[in-house]
Amino acid sequence: MKKILFLVPLMMAACASVTPNQYTTQNGRMGYTLTCSEFNTTWEQCQSKAGASCSHGYEVDKHLSFTEHFPDSGDGIYRPANNHLAVICKNSG
């Protein structure tokens, strides 16, 4: 039990930040992918981070965005879903 209590703060610190990863779409536009765990990040916080990455706004890439659910393993440990958000930055003008 002590090991689990030790690992919880460590896991929370490791998951606390959302880092946008840049990619280029097939038509040459810049985009970002973000993975946001429901454990410590709301969907709104994930969208806010995407907005900060795209200075002129963004469109959600519905082909690359999804929610990853984890089945109950029956061991009493719950793993929250991960939201994978992919955005395409809008061009200025």
Residue frames as a rotation matrix with the C-alpha (Angstrom) as fourth column:
MET 1
0.566 0.824 0.000 0.00
0.824 -0.566 0.000 0.00
0.000 0.000 -1.000 0.00
LYS 2
0.375 -0.496 -0.783 2.85
0.207 -0.778 0.593 2.39
-0.904 -0.384 -0.189 0.79
LYS 3
-0.657 -0.649 0.384 4.24
0.483 0.029 0.875 1.88
-0.579 0.761 0.295 -2.72
ILE 4
-0.083 0.720 0.689 0.94
0.961 -0.125 0.246 2.91
0.263 0.683 -0.681 -4.30
LEU 5
0.784 0.391 -0.483 0.71
0.549 -0.800 0.243 6.04
-0.291 -0.455 -0.841 -2.15
PHE 6
-0.066 -0.902 -0.426 4.25
0.204 -0.430 0.879 6.95
-0.977 -0.029 0.212 -3.17
LEU 7
-0.695 -0.261 0.671 3.51
0.652 0.167 0.740 6.51
-0.305 0.951 0.054 -6.88
VAL 8
0.326 0.926 0.191 0.31
0.931 -0.279 -0.234 8.59
-0.163 0.254 -0.953 -7.02
PRO 9
0.638 -0.093 -0.765 2.00
0.018 -0.991 0.136 12.02
-0.770 -0.100 -0.630 -6.64
LEU 10
-0.483 -0.875 0.007 4.70
-0.053 0.037 0.998 10.92
-0.874 0.482 -0.065 -9.07
MET 11
-0.470 0.404 0.785 2.11
0.858 0.417 0.300 9.90
-0.206 0.814 -0.543 -11.67
MET 12
0.626 0.745 -0.231 0.21
0.687 -0.667 -0.289 13.15
-0.369 0.022 -0.929 -11.18
ALA 13
0.253 -0.622 -0.741 3.35
-0.203 -0.783 0.588 15.22
-0.946 0.002 -0.324 -11.75
ALA 14
-0.713 -0.576 0.400 4.24
0.211 0.368 0.906 13.25
-0.669 0.730 -0.141 -14.86
CYS 15
-0.349 0.682 0.643 0.78
0.937 0.242 0.252 13.75
0.016 0.690 -0.723 -16.38
ALA 16
0.055 0.472 -0.880 0.21
0.618 -0.708 -0.341 17.33
-0.784 -0.525 -0.330 -15.28
SER 17
-0.305 -0.205 -0.930 1.38
-0.413 -0.851 0.324 19.07
-0.858 0.483 0.175 -18.43
VAL 18
0.631 0.486 0.604 -0.03
0.436 0.422 -0.795 18.87
-0.641 0.765 0.054 -21.94
THR 19
-0.343 -0.825 -0.449 2.62
-0.122 -0.435 0.892 19.27
-0.931 0.361 0.048 -24.61
PRO 20
0.757 0.591 -0.278 1.43
-0.327 -0.025 -0.945 20.06
-0.565 0.806 0.174 -28.14
ASN 21
-0.250 -0.798 0.549 3.29
0.310 0.471 0.826 18.10
-0.917 0.376 0.130 -30.81
GLN 22
0.033 0.213 -0.976 3.54
-0.688 -0.704 -0.177 19.89
-0.725 0.678 0.123 -34.15
TYR 23
-0.290 -0.128 0.948 2.74
0.553 0.787 0.275 18.16
-0.781 0.604 -0.158 -37.44
THR 24
-0.683 0.064 -0.727 2.15
-0.562 -0.682 0.468 19.21
-0.466 0.729 0.502 -41.05
THR 25
0.276 0.877 0.394 -1.05
-0.207 0.454 -0.867 18.25
-0.939 0.158 0.307 -42.84
GLN 26
0.012 -0.231 0.973 -1.11
0.792 0.596 0.132 16.76
-0.611 0.769 0.190 -46.34
ASN 27
0.619 0.255 0.743 -1.88
0.711 -0.584 -0.392 20.20
0.333 0.771 -0.543 -47.79
GLY 28
-0.224 -0.920 0.323 1.05
0.619 -0.390 -0.681 21.83
0.753 0.048 0.657 -45.96
ARG 29
0.381 0.400 0.833 -0.81
-0.373 -0.759 0.534 23.47
0.846 -0.514 -0.140 -43.08
MET 30
-0.735 -0.674 0.074 0.59
-0.273 0.194 -0.942 23.40
0.620 -0.713 -0.327 -39.56
GLY 31
0.466 0.884 -0.030 -1.25
-0.337 0.208 0.918 21.47
0.818 -0.418 0.395 -36.86
TYR 32
-0.561 -0.592 0.579 -0.80
-0.765 0.103 -0.636 20.09
0.316 -0.799 -0.511 -33.37
THR 33
0.180 0.569 -0.802 -1.72
0.107 0.799 0.591 16.91
0.978 -0.193 0.083 -31.55
LEU 34
-0.449 -0.224 0.865 -2.36
-0.796 -0.340 -0.501 16.95
0.406 -0.913 -0.026 -27.81
THR 35
-0.190 0.388 -0.902 -3.07
0.341 0.888 0.310 14.11
0.921 -0.248 -0.301 -25.41
CYS 36
-0.458 0.162 0.874 -5.07
-0.718 -0.646 -0.257 15.12
0.523 -0.746 0.413 -22.36
SER 37
-0.740 0.176 -0.649 -5.78
0.411 0.882 -0.230 12.60
0.532 -0.437 -0.725 -19.61
GLU 38
0.228 0.900 0.372 -9.16
-0.051 -0.370 0.928 13.02
0.972 -0.230 -0.038 -17.90
PHE 39
0.184 -0.265 -0.947 -7.22
0.904 0.423 0.057 12.24
0.386 -0.866 0.317 -14.72
ASN 40
-0.139 -0.362 -0.922 -5.95
0.762 -0.633 0.134 15.79
-0.632 -0.684 0.364 -14.41
THR 41
-0.926 -0.204 -0.317 -6.95
-0.038 -0.785 0.618 17.78
-0.375 0.584 0.720 -17.52
THR 42
0.077 0.997 0.024 -10.40
0.118 0.014 -0.993 18.86
-0.990 0.079 -0.116 -18.62
TRP 43
0.135 0.077 0.988 -11.40
0.968 0.204 -0.148 18.93
-0.213 0.976 -0.047 -22.28
GLU 44
0.951 0.271 0.152 -11.60
0.295 -0.941 -0.165 22.73
0.099 0.201 -0.975 -22.01
GLN 45
0.530 -0.834 -0.154 -8.00
-0.310 -0.360 0.880 22.94
-0.789 -0.419 -0.450 -20.74
CYS 46
-0.164 -0.555 0.816 -6.87
0.601 0.599 0.529 20.79
-0.782 0.577 0.235 -23.65
GLN 47
0.448 0.422 0.789 -8.70
0.887 -0.324 -0.330 23.06
0.116 0.847 -0.519 -26.12
SER 48
0.966 -0.127 -0.224 -7.24
-0.050 -0.946 0.320 26.14
-0.253 -0.298 -0.920 -24.44
LYS 49
0.100 -0.986 0.130 -3.71
-0.018 0.129 0.991 24.76
-0.995 -0.101 -0.005 -24.89
ALA 50
-0.099 -0.053 0.994 -4.49
0.932 0.346 0.111 24.11
-0.350 0.937 0.015 -28.58
GLY 51
0.813 0.487 0.318 -5.74
0.565 -0.791 -0.233 27.69
0.138 0.369 -0.919 -28.93
ALA 52
0.711 -0.625 -0.321 -2.55
-0.232 -0.641 0.732 29.04
-0.663 -0.446 -0.601 -27.39
SER 53
-0.170 -0.805 0.568 -0.54
0.377 0.480 0.792 27.06
-0.910 0.349 0.222 -29.96
CYS 54
-0.307 0.180 0.935 -2.45
0.945 -0.062 0.322 28.46
0.116 0.982 -0.151 -32.96
SER 55
-0.801 -0.151 -0.579 -2.37
0.359 -0.895 -0.264 32.27
-0.479 -0.419 0.771 -32.86
HIS 56
-0.784 0.532 -0.320 -5.15
-0.617 -0.609 0.498 32.70
0.070 0.588 0.806 -35.47
GLY 57
0.201 0.879 0.432 -7.42
-0.876 0.359 -0.322 29.95
-0.438 -0.314 0.843 -34.17
TYR 58
-0.862 -0.503 0.056 -7.81
-0.447 0.809 0.382 26.34
-0.238 0.304 -0.922 -35.23
GLU 59
0.243 0.865 -0.440 -10.09
-0.897 0.373 0.238 23.72
0.370 0.337 0.866 -36.69
VAL 60
0.072 -0.166 0.983 -10.42
-0.635 0.753 0.174 20.30
-0.769 -0.637 -0.051 -35.05
ASP 61
-0.485 -0.276 -0.829 -9.07
-0.810 0.500 0.307 17.50
0.330 0.821 -0.467 -37.25
LYS 62
0.345 0.781 0.520 -11.88
-0.908 0.418 -0.025 14.98
-0.237 -0.463 0.854 -36.77
HIS 63
0.690 -0.140 -0.710 -9.92
-0.315 0.826 -0.469 12.22
0.652 0.547 0.526 -38.50
LEU 64
-0.244 -0.908 -0.342 -7.13
0.111 0.324 -0.940 12.30
0.963 -0.267 0.021 -35.89
SER 65
-0.573 0.108 0.813 -9.09
-0.763 -0.432 -0.481 13.29
0.299 -0.895 0.330 -32.75
PHE 66
0.129 0.626 -0.769 -10.51
-0.056 0.779 0.624 10.55
0.990 -0.038 0.136 -30.53
THR 67
0.250 -0.003 0.968 -11.07
-0.962 -0.117 0.248 9.44
0.113 -0.993 -0.032 -26.94
GLU 68
-0.323 -0.474 -0.819 -9.17
-0.295 0.873 -0.388 6.41
0.899 0.116 -0.422 -25.72
HIS 69
0.503 0.570 0.650 -11.08
-0.826 0.096 0.555 4.43
0.253 -0.816 0.519 -23.08
PHE 70
-0.645 -0.736 -0.207 -9.48
-0.580 0.647 -0.495 1.78
0.498 -0.199 -0.844 -20.89
PRO 71
0.240 0.786 -0.570 -11.43
-0.123 0.607 0.785 -1.29
0.963 -0.118 0.242 -19.77
ASP 72
0.485 0.000 0.875 -11.85
-0.873 -0.060 0.484 -2.12
0.052 -0.998 -0.029 -16.10
SER 73
-0.275 -0.710 -0.649 -9.14
-0.592 0.657 -0.467 -4.65
0.758 0.255 -0.601 -15.33
GLY 74
0.607 0.639 -0.473 -10.95
-0.010 0.601 0.799 -5.88
0.795 -0.480 0.371 -12.21
ASP 75
-0.134 -0.747 -0.651 -8.01
0.781 0.324 -0.533 -5.12
0.610 -0.580 0.540 -9.91
GLY 76
0.476 0.437 -0.763 -9.57
0.840 -0.483 0.247 -2.00
-0.260 -0.759 -0.597 -8.37
ILE 77
-0.474 -0.668 -0.574 -7.33
0.353 -0.741 0.571 0.41
-0.807 0.068 0.587 -10.26
TYR 78
0.631 0.747 0.211 -9.23
0.578 -0.270 -0.770 2.83
-0.518 0.608 -0.602 -12.48
ARG 79
-0.610 -0.792 0.025 -7.50
0.582 -0.426 0.693 4.46
-0.538 0.437 0.721 -15.43
PRO 80
0.212 0.718 -0.663 -9.24
-0.002 -0.678 -0.735 7.58
-0.977 0.157 -0.142 -16.78
ALA 81
0.665 0.137 0.734 -9.72
0.703 0.219 -0.677 8.06
-0.253 0.966 0.049 -20.50
ASN 82
-0.488 -0.781 -0.390 -7.26
0.401 -0.598 0.694 9.98
-0.775 0.182 0.605 -22.67
ASN 83
0.767 0.635 -0.092 -8.57
0.249 -0.427 -0.869 12.60
-0.591 0.644 -0.485 -25.06
HIS 84
-0.400 -0.852 0.339 -6.46
0.686 -0.034 0.727 12.91
-0.607 0.523 0.598 -28.20
LEU 85
0.670 0.598 -0.439 -7.06
0.239 -0.735 -0.635 16.29
-0.702 0.321 -0.635 -29.83
ALA 86
-0.421 -0.733 0.534 -5.65
0.821 -0.057 0.569 17.12
-0.386 0.678 0.625 -33.25
VAL 87
0.558 0.573 -0.600 -6.03
0.296 -0.813 -0.501 20.68
-0.775 0.102 -0.623 -34.53
ILE 88
-0.065 -0.504 0.861 -5.15
0.990 -0.140 -0.007 22.43
0.124 0.852 0.509 -37.78
CYS 89
-0.360 -0.148 -0.921 -4.10
0.478 -0.877 -0.047 26.04
-0.801 -0.457 0.387 -37.33
LYS 90
0.718 0.613 0.330 -5.94
0.641 -0.396 -0.658 28.67
-0.272 0.684 -0.677 -39.35
ASN 91
-0.314 -0.810 0.495 -3.85
0.926 -0.377 -0.030 30.94
0.211 0.449 0.868 -41.53
SER 92
-0.438 0.124 -0.891 -3.79
0.362 -0.882 -0.301 34.67
-0.823 -0.455 0.341 -40.87
GLY 93
-0.932 0.017 -0.363 -6.01
-0.287 -0.648 0.706 36.77
-0.223 0.762 0.608 -43.03
